[in-house]
Each structure stands twice: as C-alpha cells, then as structure tokens.
Amino acid sequence: MVDEMTDKIKIIGISKNEHRSEYSFPKNRNSFRVIRDLLIELNFDEEDVYHYFSDLIDSDIYNEETFGFYCEKYSVDIIFFSKRVVLIFNYKEDKQQEIAKIIDKFILEEE
C-alpha cells in the first residue's frame, strides 16, 4: 500500500518506446521514498522494495550503481547517478500507458 505521507517528485526526463520506458528524477531522500511507493503501486514485491529502499533513504552513498526489480508484467533497472535517479522499465508487451498512468500519480505538476 502506498504511504499517504509520500510527497510527489519532479520528473526531469522521459524516454519511451515499444519495449522500454525511462524516467529520470532528482536524487534525494524524498525521491527514494516516492520511487519506493511507486514501485509497490506497480506491483513489484513490497517486502523486497521496502527492504532495499530502507537503506537508501538513510544513505547518500549510492552513486553509479544499478539495481533491478522484477514482477510478472515488467522489470525495472534503477540507476543512481550523482544528481539523478533513472528508472528503466522493460517489457515484452507495450506497457507505456499502464506505467505512465501510475507514475503520473507521483509527479509534481509543472507550474
């Protein structure tokens, strides 16, 4: 279940095609919390996601690392750069709209 206290985050980049969607976010603790809840909403294993992100939220050491999660519909690679986090969703059938609809719930509206 998504944490009701989760803030929304700014999206800084999007790239999509038939078998892949890529989203970039600023790298900060709030982004880690939002990405955690986003992955759970997308049906990735809640226990695995909470376990992994509990360490991230309390740490700034993740740089130039990649980690992956898998579920029935798709996989996601999470890449940590110095100032941004990139989520790359991979899927066999086109899931762009399904993923975008859920991600939109977590994105700050542009002013």
N, CA, C and O of each residue as an XYZ file, in Angstrom:
444
protein
N       0.841     -1.187      0.000
C       0.000      0.000      0.000
C       0.880      1.241      0.000
O       1.914      1.268      0.668
N       0.486      2.252     -0.730
C       1.264      3.470     -0.848
C       1.127      4.307      0.412
O       0.026      4.472      0.938
N       2.223      4.825      0.886
C       2.273      5.676      2.069
C       1.563      6.990      1.771
O       1.945      7.703      0.842
N       0.532      7.318      2.551
C      -0.223      8.549      2.313
C       0.611      9.802      2.552
O       0.240     10.883      2.094
N       1.722      9.677      3.255
C       2.565     10.833      3.553
C       3.567     11.111      2.427
O       4.309     12.092      2.486
N       3.591     10.273      1.427
C       4.552     10.426      0.345
C       4.317     11.733     -0.388
O       3.193     12.048     -0.780
N       5.381     12.484     -0.568
C       5.315     13.684     -1.384
C       5.441     13.277     -2.837
O       5.774     12.137     -3.160
N       5.169     14.224     -3.694
C       5.368     13.977     -5.115
C       6.760     14.479     -5.493
O       7.379     15.249     -4.759
N       7.236     14.029     -6.649
C       8.565     14.428     -7.098
C       8.498     15.003     -8.504
O       7.556     14.764     -9.260
N       9.510     15.754     -8.818
C       9.637     16.345    -10.146
C      10.260     15.318    -11.082
O      11.199     14.609    -10.721
N       9.723     15.256    -12.277
C      10.318     14.389    -13.293
C      11.236     15.261    -14.146
O      10.850     16.355    -14.558
N      12.444     14.781    -14.410
C      13.389     15.597    -15.176
C      13.695     15.025    -16.551
O      14.424     15.640    -17.329
N      13.142     13.847    -16.861
C      13.346     13.292    -18.186
C      12.481     12.075    -18.433
O      12.227     11.283    -17.526
N      12.025     11.930    -19.683
C      11.220     10.782    -20.089
C      11.675     10.339    -21.471
O      11.950     11.161    -22.345
N      11.748      9.023    -21.654
C      12.028      8.439    -22.960
C      11.216      7.155    -23.054
O      11.250      6.332    -22.139
N      10.484      6.977    -24.155
C       9.632      5.794    -24.281
C       9.759      5.183    -25.665
O       9.969      5.880    -26.658
N       9.625      3.855    -25.708
C       9.430      3.158    -26.972
C       8.611      1.901    -26.690
O       8.141      1.711    -25.568
N       8.438      1.062    -27.668
C       7.517     -0.067    -27.559
C       7.856     -1.050    -26.438
O       6.955     -1.664    -25.868
N       9.128     -1.206    -26.118
C       9.520     -2.203    -25.111
C      10.293     -1.614    -23.924
O      10.877     -2.348    -23.127
N      10.288     -0.286    -23.821
C      11.097      0.336    -22.768
C      10.571      1.731    -22.458
O      10.230      2.487    -23.367
N      10.507      2.069    -21.172
C      10.187      3.423    -20.722
C      11.245      3.842    -19.718
O      11.608      3.068    -18.831
N      11.739      5.059    -19.855
C      12.788      5.560    -18.969
C      12.328      6.880    -18.339
O      11.853      7.781    -19.030
N      12.477      6.972    -17.024
C      12.093      8.168    -16.277
C      13.268      8.593    -15.406
O      13.911      7.760    -14.767
N      13.546      9.900    -15.386
C      14.627     10.443    -14.550
C      14.042     11.361    -13.497
O      13.121     12.134    -13.762
N      14.599     11.261    -12.284
C      14.155     12.058    -11.155
C      15.378     12.627    -10.444
O      16.469     12.066    -10.547
N      15.207     13.747     -9.716
C      16.329     14.245     -8.909
C      16.686     13.208     -7.839
O      15.819     12.479     -7.358
N      17.939     13.151     -7.481
C      18.386     12.187     -6.464
C      18.362     12.863     -5.100
O      19.171     13.744     -4.811
N      17.415     12.431     -4.268
C      17.336     12.908     -2.892
C      16.491     11.923     -2.085
O      15.880     11.014     -2.647
N      16.461     12.108     -0.781
C      15.748     11.158      0.080
C      14.260     11.094     -0.235
O      13.670     10.014     -0.222
N      13.653     12.237     -0.518
C      12.234     12.229     -0.851
C      11.991     11.417     -2.122
O      11.023     10.660     -2.196
N      12.851     11.565     -3.107
C      12.704     10.786     -4.340
C      12.761      9.294     -4.043
O      12.006      8.519     -4.629
N      13.645      8.883     -3.142
C      13.740      7.468     -2.791
C      12.422      6.972     -2.199
O      11.963      5.882     -2.538
N      11.810      7.766     -1.317
C      10.533      7.374     -0.720
C       9.440      7.269     -1.792
O       8.662      6.315     -1.804
N       9.394      8.251     -2.678
C       8.369      8.250     -3.723
C       8.582      7.087     -4.694
O       7.626      6.405     -5.064
N       9.815      6.864     -5.102
C      10.110      5.750     -6.021
C       9.757      4.421     -5.360
O       9.220      3.529     -6.017
N      10.046      4.281     -4.094
C       9.670      3.066     -3.348
C       8.165      2.830     -3.458
O       7.731      1.732     -3.808
N       7.377      3.850     -3.164
C       5.931      3.702     -3.199
C       5.415      3.496     -4.622
O       4.441      2.775     -4.840
N       6.061      4.123     -5.566
C       5.711      3.952     -6.975
C       5.909      2.496     -7.414
O       5.045      1.926     -8.082
N       7.032      1.903     -7.043
C       7.308      0.509     -7.410
C       6.304     -0.446     -6.776
O       5.894     -1.424     -7.401
N       5.916     -0.172     -5.560
C       4.911     -1.007     -4.901
C       3.569     -0.873     -5.623
O       2.873     -1.868     -5.827
N       3.213      0.329     -6.000
C       1.972      0.565     -6.752
C       1.992     -0.172     -8.101
O       0.944     -0.572     -8.608
N       3.176     -0.346     -8.670
C       3.335     -1.058     -9.945
C       3.452     -2.576     -9.763
O       3.790     -3.295    -10.703
N       3.171     -3.053     -8.557
C       3.120     -4.491     -8.231
C       4.470     -5.183     -8.121
O       4.552     -6.400     -8.285
N       5.526     -4.432     -7.849
C       6.785     -5.081     -7.502
C       6.657     -5.554     -6.053
O       5.876     -4.988     -5.289
N       7.407     -6.574     -5.669
C       7.285     -7.184     -4.351
C       7.516     -6.153     -3.242
O       8.598     -5.579     -3.120
N       6.485     -5.936     -2.448
C       6.519     -4.902     -1.412
C       7.635     -5.128     -0.401
O       8.328     -4.181     -0.027
N       7.816     -6.344      0.038
C       8.857     -6.642      1.029
C      10.250     -6.348      0.472
O      11.069     -5.727      1.149
N      10.522     -6.790     -0.754
C      11.821     -6.535     -1.376
C      12.071     -5.040     -1.560
O      13.160     -4.542     -1.276
N      11.059     -4.342     -2.033
C      11.196     -2.903     -2.286
C      11.431     -2.153     -0.979
O      12.325     -1.309     -0.912
N      10.650     -2.441      0.060
C      10.843     -1.766      1.358
C      12.221     -2.066      1.923
O      12.891     -1.165      2.428
N      12.649     -3.311      1.846
C      13.962     -3.681      2.369
C      15.072     -2.897      1.661
O      15.955     -2.342      2.315
N      15.028     -2.854      0.355
C      16.055     -2.161     -0.413
C      16.053     -0.660     -0.150
O      17.109     -0.069      0.073
N      14.878     -0.041     -0.172
C      14.808      1.405     -0.034
C      14.970      1.892      1.404
O      15.258      3.071      1.610
N      14.799      1.040      2.389
C      15.021      1.475      3.772
C      16.477      1.880      3.968
O      16.762      2.821      4.709
N      17.401      1.181      3.311
C      18.811      1.562      3.389
C      19.088      2.840      2.595
O      19.858      3.696      3.031
N      18.459      2.959      1.441
C      18.686      4.133      0.590
C      18.253      5.427      1.250
O      18.961      6.432      1.186
N      17.102      5.401      1.877
C      16.539      6.620      2.458
C      17.470      7.187      3.519
O      17.497      8.398      3.733
N      18.233      6.327      4.186
C      19.146      6.772      5.232
C      20.586      6.928      4.753
O      21.496      7.057      5.572
N      20.802      6.919      3.448
C      22.165      6.946      2.941
C      22.300      7.836      1.714
O      21.364      7.964      0.924
N      23.448      8.438      1.561
C      23.759      9.214      0.368
C      24.884      8.557     -0.431
O      25.463      9.193     -1.311
N      25.197      7.314     -0.144
C      26.377      6.692     -0.739
C      26.139      6.067     -2.109
O      27.095      5.664     -2.772
N      24.897      5.980     -2.543
C      24.604      5.300     -3.802
C      24.920      6.188     -4.993
O      24.180      7.123     -5.299
N      26.017      5.890     -5.656
C      26.464      6.606     -6.852
C      26.913      5.589     -7.888
O      27.624      4.633     -7.577
N      26.494      5.806     -9.093
C      26.910      4.963    -10.212
C      26.670      3.485     -9.925
O      27.508      2.638    -10.233
N      25.520      3.189     -9.333
C      25.141      1.805     -9.073
C      23.840      1.501     -9.780
O      23.042      2.398    -10.050
N      23.632      0.236    -10.076
C      22.405     -0.208    -10.727
C      21.804     -1.346     -9.913
O      22.514     -2.217     -9.410
N      20.499     -1.317     -9.798
C      19.790     -2.377     -9.090
C      18.520     -2.685     -9.867
O      17.971     -1.791    -10.510
N      18.038     -3.920     -9.827
C      16.848     -4.290    -10.578
C      15.798     -4.985     -9.745
O      16.102     -5.672     -8.770
N      14.540     -4.792    -10.154
C      13.396     -5.491     -9.579
C      12.618     -6.107    -10.734
O      12.634     -5.597    -11.855
N      11.938     -7.214    -10.440
C      11.178     -7.914    -11.465
C       9.793     -8.233    -10.938
O       9.624     -8.543     -9.758
N       8.805     -8.158    -11.812
C       7.465     -8.634    -11.486
C       6.911     -9.305    -12.732
O       7.603     -9.415    -13.744
N       5.684     -9.745    -12.660
C       5.097    -10.521    -13.748
C       5.041     -9.753    -15.069
O       5.288    -10.332    -16.127
N       4.720     -8.461    -15.025
C       4.485     -7.689    -16.245
C       5.740     -7.056    -16.834
O       5.838     -6.893    -18.050
N       6.716     -6.691    -15.969
C       7.885     -5.971    -16.446
C       9.012     -6.031    -15.422
O       8.851     -6.543    -14.314
N      10.140     -5.499    -15.825
C      11.268     -5.349    -14.903
C      11.641     -3.879    -14.888
O      11.279     -3.117    -15.785
N      12.374     -3.494    -13.852
C      12.859     -2.122    -13.777
C      14.316     -2.153    -13.325
O      14.675     -2.856    -12.379
N      15.139     -1.385    -14.013
C      16.514     -1.138    -13.581
C      16.553      0.258    -13.002
O      16.030      1.201    -13.595
N      17.173      0.390    -11.845
C      17.300      1.684    -11.188
C      18.775      2.039    -11.221
O      19.610      1.293    -10.709
N      19.096      3.170    -11.821
C      20.488      3.610    -11.943
C      20.657      4.886    -11.136
O      19.910      5.848    -11.314
N      21.639      4.887    -10.251
C      21.915      6.036     -9.397
C      23.112      6.793     -9.944
O      24.223      6.265     -9.986
N      22.886      8.016    -10.357
C      23.959      8.914    -10.775
C      24.184      9.911     -9.644
O      23.489      9.850     -8.630
N      25.124     10.814     -9.791
C      25.433     11.730     -8.694
C      24.266     12.659     -8.352
O      24.076     13.000     -7.185
N      23.484     13.073     -9.348
C      22.404     14.029     -9.068
C      21.033     13.576     -9.542
O      20.060     14.319     -9.414
N      20.943     12.380    -10.083
C      19.644     11.906    -10.549
C      19.545     10.386    -10.420
O      20.541      9.670    -10.320
N      18.296      9.936    -10.427
C      17.979      8.510    -10.393
C      17.174      8.225    -11.647
O      16.236      8.954    -11.969
N      17.542      7.159    -12.360
C      16.858      6.797    -13.592
C      16.204      5.432    -13.399
O      16.840      4.478    -12.953
N      14.923      5.362    -13.744
C      14.192      4.104    -13.742
C      13.977      3.695    -15.184
O      13.432      4.464    -15.975
N      14.403      2.482    -15.534
C      14.221      1.967    -16.892
C      13.352      0.721    -16.796
O      13.772     -0.316    -16.281
N      12.131      0.848    -17.302
C      11.182     -0.257    -17.324
C      11.324     -1.006    -18.636
O      11.365     -0.395    -19.704
N      11.398     -2.315    -18.559
C      11.486     -3.177    -19.745
C      10.295     -4.123    -19.737
O       9.911     -4.639    -18.688
N       9.710     -4.352    -20.915
C       8.533     -5.200    -21.020
C       8.445     -5.797    -22.412
O       8.950     -5.224    -23.377
N       7.795     -6.962    -22.512
C       7.627     -7.634    -23.805
C       6.458     -7.035    -24.577
O       6.560     -6.791    -25.779
N       5.348     -6.799    -23.883
C       4.193     -6.155    -24.493
C       4.222     -4.680    -24.108
O       4.713     -4.331    -23.034
N       3.710     -3.826    -24.958
C       3.736     -2.388    -24.707
C       2.977     -2.048    -23.420
O       1.765     -2.244    -23.338
N       3.687     -1.547    -22.438
C       3.103     -1.182    -21.141
C       3.282      0.313    -20.842
O       3.097      0.738    -19.701
N       3.638      1.111    -21.853
C       3.893      2.540    -21.642
C       2.752      3.234    -20.912
O       2.975      3.909    -19.907
N       1.526      3.071    -21.415
C       0.388      3.787    -20.843
C       0.088      3.319    -19.428
O      -0.233      4.132    -18.561
N       0.187      2.028    -19.189
C      -0.067      1.485    -17.852
C       0.921      2.069    -16.835
O       0.522      2.485    -15.747
N       2.188      2.098    -17.186
C       3.218      2.633    -16.292
C       3.044      4.137    -16.120
O       3.104      4.643    -15.000
N       2.832      4.851    -17.217
C       2.686      6.306    -17.158
C       1.500      6.725    -16.295
O       1.587      7.707    -15.558
N       0.407      5.998    -16.380
C      -0.789      6.328    -15.586
C      -0.481      6.276    -14.094
O      -0.923      7.143    -13.340
N       0.264      5.278    -13.667
C       0.616      5.163    -12.247
C       1.679      6.190    -11.871
O       1.576      6.820    -10.818
N       2.689      6.369    -12.704
C       3.736      7.340    -12.404
C       3.157      8.745    -12.272
O       3.607      9.524    -11.432
N       2.170      9.071    -13.090
C       1.553     10.402    -13.035
C       1.005     10.740    -11.655
O       0.961     11.914    -11.286
N       0.586      9.742    -10.889
C       0.078      9.973     -9.531
C       1.158     10.531     -8.604
O       0.846     11.169     -7.599
N       2.422     10.291     -8.941
C       3.530     10.631     -8.067
C       4.334     11.846     -8.541
O       5.320     12.220     -7.906
N       3.919     12.462     -9.649
C       4.678     13.546    -10.258
C       4.101     14.908     -9.906
O       2.888     15.111     -9.940
N       4.991     15.839     -9.566
C       4.570     17.219     -9.315
C       4.089     17.839    -10.617
O       4.715     17.668    -11.663
N       3.003     18.543    -10.552
C       2.514     19.271    -11.717
C       3.407     20.472    -11.968
O       3.821     21.148    -11.026
N       3.704     20.741    -13.229
C       4.501     21.908    -13.592
C       3.668     23.169    -13.363
O       2.475     23.202    -13.663
N       4.307     24.190    -12.834
C       3.595     25.452    -12.581
C       3.734     26.391    -13.743
O       3.202     27.500    -13.708
